[in-house]
Each structure stands twice: as structure tokens, then as C-alpha cells.
Amino acid sequence: MLDINTKQLKKNAFRITKERGKTAVRIRVPGGNMHVKFFSVIQEIAEKYGNGTVHITTRQGFEIPGIDMKNMPDINKMLQPIIDGLEINQEAPGCGYPASGTRNISACVGNAYCPYGNYNTGELAKKIEKAVFPHDRHVKIAVTGCPNDCIKARMQDFGIIGMTEPQYDPYRCVGCQACVKNCKKRATGALKFENFKVVRDHSKCIGCGECVIKCPTGAWTRSEEKYYKLVIMGRTGKKNPRIAQDFIKWADEESVIKIILNTYEYIEEYIDKEAYQGKEHIGYIVDRTGYQEFKKWALKDVNLGPKAEVAQTINW
């Protein structure tokens, strides 16, 4: 009979399954994008050690079931090319993943392919991965290129939504009002036509970039600066599922990453140590301590830009 340390097994990104003596390995893919050459590794593991199937998770990773627990060391060695290729932080080569608490950083395709994307989501997902992994705390982070939110960022502990501050060149504008009509129909009605030119209401603008896409003459362009809306404490689960609410609008990338790192310190301070395997959801901690206490920890030593707007209160 195998002597299995189930706590260590799960920390090593293996899963306890319903089949006695069997496990499933979870493979991280930060940003949900990887080279196809790694598919052959996943196939070999599934066919040689698993049951020949692969589950694609909602967090854009892979899970290979049907693995004998005795084969976990061999699996970890086989995973090394993927871990190296995706530049995932690791304590010792050949030993697999050093943690599984913080879930895979998921992302939509971003501006690499999508015309609506306001930034390169894959690059940001990898930056966040480098900053927070490995970590044992159960945190879910997703990045999406625009307010269309294809990645469902508002169902995460941290959702990072791309914004742009549209730049208007009145000399290129022909007054067709395509942007005005589109903003009213598809966004927030932040644009209006006055004296033969378009006027933008910053207080209504959500930075979606729809005006840029619709303008036939290039009068609207995206800003060189990248901005983000950080939404927080969305969750599914058994108790009080909810949509994440706006925490900061027009935030910069550096501040967003710092806020996430500060939140890990906040978790260590307030987490219920008796919670199941230290997996108390962050949202429950915020509910217990209050939003103002969370905000104090989250914004510690954060230098937000002049455009940033922080929510004074949040009621979920």
C-alpha cells in the first residue's frame, strides 16, 4: 500500500480523485497560450500514464486523469519541458509544480488577435504569474482585453479589464457620427455631437475603444498609455455567489500587480486558520473585516496615477 501525503500531493498540483490509488495532474498555462509542441508531452503523459483523456479546465489549463499515484515522480519529470517553456517559477527542476493554491492566471486573446483588445493580455498574465506563483493561497485572477469581458473577469477574486483613453483628432473627423451612434448603442453614450465635432464625457467613458473601431477616418485612436479597471471579489461556489465590483478605474499596470501582492499579505493577516486547508475565499475575509480594511492593505505603498478613481465604498 502506498503511503501518500495527500496535502503534499495537492500542493504539487495533483488531485485526489474518486478512483482509489489514482490521481490527476493539473498543468498550468499562464494566459492560456502555449506552443503546440507541448501538446505531444501532454499526449504522451495521458497515453502512457493516464487513461488516454485530457480535460481542458475552465481556467485554461489541462488536467490528465487516471494516473497511478506511484507514477507521480515520473510525471513531474515529464512536465519539465512545459514548465521551462512557459517560464513558470519552480523551486527544483524535475519536481513538478511547487504549489497549486493560486489558480492559473487566465486571459482572453487580447490585442494580439482581437480588434477590441486594448492591451496584450498574455504578457500581463505572465507578469502576474511571475509575481505571485508559487503560492498556497486560493486566489483566482483573470485578465481581459476590454469590457466585453470574454474571460469572465467579474467572476474572479481579481478581474483586470483593459481600458483605453480614446484620443480624438478633430481635423480627421468628417462628422459622420458613427462613433456617437455606436457608443450609444453598444457602450455608455459617452459621446455627443456638438458644433460639428464629437465631444466625449470622461465621467461616462468606460475606455472600451469602440469609437476607435468604428471611426472610418482614424479620428479616434487608442492612448499610448495602458489603463485597467480592477474589479474585485467575484465568486461562484456554494455560499453567496456574486459578481465582482469596480475597485479602481484608470489604474496602471504596476499598481495593479502591487495591489494583488499586497492582498496576499492581507490574507495572511486575516485568514481563518481553521478554514479547510487554508482555502478560505478572499471575499469572505473582506466580508468579515470590511471593505475599508481591505482597501487600506491593498493600497499600501501603491502610487496610483492621476487619472485613477478608487471606489470609496463597495456593497456586494
Phi and psi in degrees as a GROMACS rama.xvg file:
@    title "Ramachandran Plot"
@    xaxis  label "Phi"
@    yaxis  label "Psi"
@TYPE xy
-75.4701  138.878  LEU-2
-97.2072  98.6399  ASP-3
-105.869  127.249  ILE-4
-87.6269  97.0128  ASN-5
-64.4796  -32.2376  THR-6
-64.9288  -43.3103  LYS-7
-69.9788  -36.1082  GLN-8
-58.2629  -48.0063  LEU-9
-69.9242  -33.9665  LYS-10
-64.1093  -30.1244  LYS-11
-83.7822  11.6367  ASN-12
73.7368  24.9715  ALA-13
-103.305  153.162  PHE-14
-112.326  142.633  ARG-15
-76.0984  130.097  ILE-16
-118.652  176.951  THR-17
-74.6869  -18.925  LYS-18
-85.41  123.102  GLU-19
-61.7327  128.611  ARG-20
79.3685  1.31203  GLY-21
-110.939  150.462  LYS-22
-137.864  175.117  THR-23
-133.774  137.153  ALA-24
-99.2646  138.266  VAL-25
-104.947  133.014  ARG-26
-113.148  121.591  ILE-27
-78.7495  138.558  ARG-28
-136.219  82.9747  VAL-29
-55.0681  125.602  PRO-30
81.1177  -4.22631  GLY-31
70.3405  21.0402  GLY-32
-133.28  127.24  ASN-33
-151.827  163.042  MET-34
-71.9341  143.004  HIS-35
-65.4834  -16.7306  VAL-36
-62.236  -22.5844  LYS-37
-79.8531  -12.2749  PHE-38
-61.8071  -33.8517  PHE-39
-65.1737  -33.7934  SER-40
-66.921  -44.8629  VAL-41
-62.6364  -42.1564  ILE-42
-61.828  -44.385  GLN-43
-63.7395  -42.1201  GLU-44
-62.6699  -45.5718  ILE-45
-63.7042  -39.5146  ALA-46
-81.0336  -36.5122  GLU-47
-84.1883  -37.6971  LYS-48
-118.618  -22.9988  TYR-49
-98.3996  -156.966  GLY-50
-101.623  14.2187  ASN-51
88.2323  4.64957  GLY-52
-119.621  160.415  THR-53
-135.069  132.934  VAL-54
-101.116  126.723  HIS-55
-89.6427  116.2  ILE-56
-79.7594  163.668  THR-57
-67.3845  -16.4389  THR-58
-97.2161  17.6223  ARG-59
69.5628  25.9823  GLN-60
-110.791  -171.863  GLY-61
-122.567  147.465  PHE-62
-131.286  126.14  GLU-63
-110.251  110.695  ILE-64
-91.4303  173.332  PRO-65
79.907  24.2655  GLY-66
-95.7208  129.985  ILE-67
-65.2283  133.465  ASP-68
-58.7469  -29.134  MET-69
-66.0087  -17.4139  LYS-70
-95.0701  5.38893  ASN-71
-58.1309  -42.5571  MET-72
-58.9353  -39.5761  PRO-73
-65.4978  -40.2987  ASP-74
-60.9807  -44.9872  ILE-75
-59.5774  -39.0976  ASN-76
-67.0228  -38.1442  LYS-77
-69.7789  -27.4835  MET-78
-75.4319  -13.8437  LEU-79
-56.0618  -41.697  GLN-80
-59.7614  -35.6777  PRO-81
-69.5376  -45.0472  ILE-82
-61.2218  -42.6532  ILE-83
-67.8066  -45.2937  ASP-84
-64.0399  -33.7472  GLY-85
-93.194  3.69895  LEU-86
54.4345  46.2195  GLU-87
-85.9128  134.097  ILE-88
-59.1501  136.7  ASN-89
-146.802  142.589  GLN-90
-81.996  -37.3116  GLU-91
-147.81  122.219  ALA-92
-57.3056  139.629  PRO-93
88.1414  -4.22222  GLY-94
-105.744  11.8188  CYS-95
76.1023  -155.898  GLY-96
-82.3737  136.515  TYR-97
-85.399  -1.14372  PRO-98
-165.543  162.431  ALA-99
-139.191  2.03486  SER-100
-62.2649  -60.6593  GLY-101
-71.8675  120.065  THR-102
-71.9769  165.135  ARG-103
-54.0677  133.755  ASN-104
-74.9263  111.299  ILE-105
-96.2401  157.383  SER-106
-155.525  149.738  ALA-107
-77.0058  -179.366  CYS-108
-73.0103  -20.6987  VAL-109
67.3988  -164.334  GLY-110
-76.8887  -0.778015  ASN-111
-64.0342  -30.3529  ALA-112
-133.475  -32.6848  TYR-113
-91.6193  130.161  CYS-114
-66.8249  -18.9169  PRO-115
-86.1423  -17.172  TYR-116
-65.833  131.312  GLY-117
-94.8388  -6.55251  ASN-118
-162.818  172.062  TYR-119
-84.006  97.2658  ASN-120
-66.0496  -35.7088  THR-121
-61.7885  -43.0118  GLY-122
-62.7166  -43.6114  GLU-123
-66.8353  -39.8607  LEU-124
-58.7426  -40.5159  ALA-125
-69.5942  -36.1633  LYS-126
-62.9437  -43.0296  LYS-127
-65.787  -41.7031  ILE-128
-56.5388  -45.7352  GLU-129
-61.6488  -34.6932  LYS-130
-78.514  -33.2873  ALA-131
-111.891  -19.074  VAL-132
-102.432  138.951  PHE-133
-85.2801  148.848  PRO-134
-156.933  142.76  HIS-135
-87.7238  -14.3452  ASP-136
-74.6912  142.275  ARG-137
-80.1034  98.2795  HIS-138
-130.511  136.63  VAL-139
-116.963  127.375  LYS-140
-131.147  135.563  ILE-141
-140.176  144.459  ALA-142
-121.67  138.671  VAL-143
-136.496  146.54  THR-144
-76.2712  -19.8334  GLY-145
-159.049  172.703  CYS-146
-64.9457  -8.05649  PRO-147
-60.8264  -26.1711  ASN-148
54.5005  56.0057  ASP-149
-64.3185  -23.6623  CYS-150
-89.0129  -1.95564  ILE-151
62.1279  50.2229  LYS-152
-62.8523  -25.5598  ALA-153
-79.4099  5.9211  ARG-154
-107.341  14.8206  MET-155
-113.609  167.003  GLN-156
-63.7625  -42.9839  ASP-157
-128.918  121.85  PHE-158
-115.643  128.408  GLY-159
-114.458  110.934  ILE-160
-108.838  124.66  ILE-161
-67.168  138.942  GLY-162
-131.306  156.668  MET-163
-137.284  148.109  THR-164
-97.2854  99.1541  GLU-165
-60.0679  135.541  PRO-166
-103.539  129.932  GLN-167
-111.201  126.195  TYR-168
-108.906  100.838  ASP-169
-63.0137  -22.9313  PRO-170
-74.5156  -19.8663  TYR-171
-93.8773  -10.2473  ARG-172
-77.9411  131.708  CYS-173
-106.754  6.44019  VAL-174
74.3832  23.1827  GLY-175
-72.9834  -21.4728  CYS-176
66.5571  19.0575  GLN-177
-60.6027  -39.0639  ALA-178
-66.9  -41.6329  CYS-179
-62.9288  -47.6025  VAL-180
-65.0695  -40.7931  LYS-181
-67.9196  -40.004  ASN-182
-64.2983  -39.1403  CYS-183
-67.7097  -37.6888  LYS-184
-81.7281  -41.0668  LYS-185
-109.73  -11.2107  ARG-186
-130.18  -121.913  ALA-187
-119.894  5.42627  THR-188
67.8578  38.769  GLY-189
-82.7829  -7.36815  ALA-190
-112.562  145.444  LEU-191
-145.104  160.15  LYS-192
-105.363  117.485  PHE-193
-135.068  131.479  GLU-194
51.8626  42.5962  ASN-195
68.5364  15.4789  PHE-196
-135.373  161.527  LYS-197
-91.892  135.508  VAL-198
-117.079  132.671  VAL-199
-106.304  131.181  ARG-200
-93.3349  105.47  ASP-201
-60.2208  -34.8043  HIS-202
-66.408  -24.9901  SER-203
-95.6166  -22.1263  LYS-204
-68.3551  130.391  CYS-205
-103.364  6.52257  ILE-206
68.8314  31.5524  GLY-207
-76.9038  -28.0794  CYS-208
84.6666  10.113  GLY-209
-60.4864  -35.2675  GLU-210
-63.9032  -36.2326  CYS-211
-64.1826  -41.9072  VAL-212
-68.4837  -38.2066  ILE-213
-82.6045  -23.6104  LYS-214
-67.8102  122.106  CYS-215
-79.8424  -12.1026  PRO-216
-113.979  0.485122  THR-217
75.4457  23.041  GLY-218
-69.4318  -27.5905  ALA-219
-104.82  133.831  TRP-220
-136.034  158.964  THR-221
-76.084  150.347  ARG-222
-71.2538  149.252  SER-223
-65.6693  -36.6939  GLU-224
-71.3234  138.993  GLU-225
-95.5448  132.043  LYS-226
-122.437  157.738  TYR-227
-140.48  146.435  TYR-228
-102.725  124.241  LYS-229
-102.587  115.968  LEU-230
-109.342  147.775  VAL-231
-134.763  153.719  ILE-232
63.3141  36.148  MET-233
-78.0139  154.745  GLY-234
-164.845  155.797  ARG-235
-107.463  -141.642  THR-236
93.8354  -175.077  GLY-237
-75.7711  -33.6524  LYS-238
-116.993  118.379  LYS-239
51.6289  59.36  ASN-240
-61.8119  148.332  PRO-241
-158.754  162.781  ARG-242
-91.3139  139.571  ILE-243
-62.9505  145.933  ALA-244
-110.086  158.291  GLN-245
-64.8037  125.589  ASP-246
-102.031  -53.7144  PHE-247
-137.612  134.475  ILE-248
-108.314  149.373  LYS-249
59.857  40.9953  TRP-250
-87.3842  159.473  ALA-251
-98.6261  162.456  ASP-252
-60.2101  -46.2588  GLU-253
-59.5498  -41.698  GLU-254
-65.7661  -40.2067  SER-255
-59.7769  -46.9462  VAL-256
-65.2421  -40.8063  ILE-257
-63.4307  -39.7957  LYS-258
-62.9845  -41.5106  ILE-259
-63.0689  -44.3205  ILE-260
-63.7689  -40.5719  LEU-261
-60.7232  -34.4757  ASN-262
-66.6414  -32.0013  THR-263
-62.6009  -37.4289  TYR-264
-66.6126  -39.8818  GLU-265
-60.5386  -42.5246  TYR-266
-61.3073  -46.2618  ILE-267
-60.3145  -32.489  GLU-268
-73.7782  -38.2202  GLU-269
-117.146  -5.60226  TYR-270
-62.4137  144.355  ILE-271
-72.729  108.547  ASP-272
-64.2289  -18.9276  LYS-273
-92.5062  -1.79981  GLU-274
-62.6926  153.15  ALA-275
-55.645  110.615  TYR-276
54.3731  29.8998  GLN-277
65.5367  28.7771  GLY-278
-107.723  26.8694  LYS-279
-59.0698  130.227  GLU-280
-64.6597  138.09  HIS-281
-54.8885  -40.0005  ILE-282
-58.2071  -35.5677  GLY-283
-69.6639  -32.7627  TYR-284
-66.7746  -42.9697  ILE-285
-63.0357  -40.2142  VAL-286
-59.4251  -38.0225  ASP-287
-76.7159  -42.6324  ARG-288
-89.1568  -21.9645  THR-289
97.0641  149.724  GLY-290
-61.296  -40.0189  TYR-291
-63.1527  -36.6813  GLN-292
-69.2969  -42.3786  GLU-293
-58.551  -46.9045  PHE-294
-60.2877  -39.5008  LYS-295
-59.8617  -44.7415  LYS-296
-70.8895  -43.0171  TRP-297
-63.7551  -35.8404  ALA-298
-95.2564  8.32498  LEU-299
-60.8637  122.891  LYS-300
60.584  24.5188  ASP-301
-96.9715  127.533  VAL-302
-106.125  87.9909  ASN-303
-71.9524  150.014  LEU-304
-71.3542  168.227  GLY-305
-65.4525  -22.625  PRO-306
-85.92  -13.7983  LYS-307
-62.9748  138.263  ALA-308
-122.596  116.273  GLU-309
-100.301  133.959  VAL-310
-66.6203  127.397  ALA-311
-70.0294  -39.9775  GLN-312
-140.847  154.483  THR-313
-134.363  130.279  ILE-314
-121.91  113.966  ASN-315
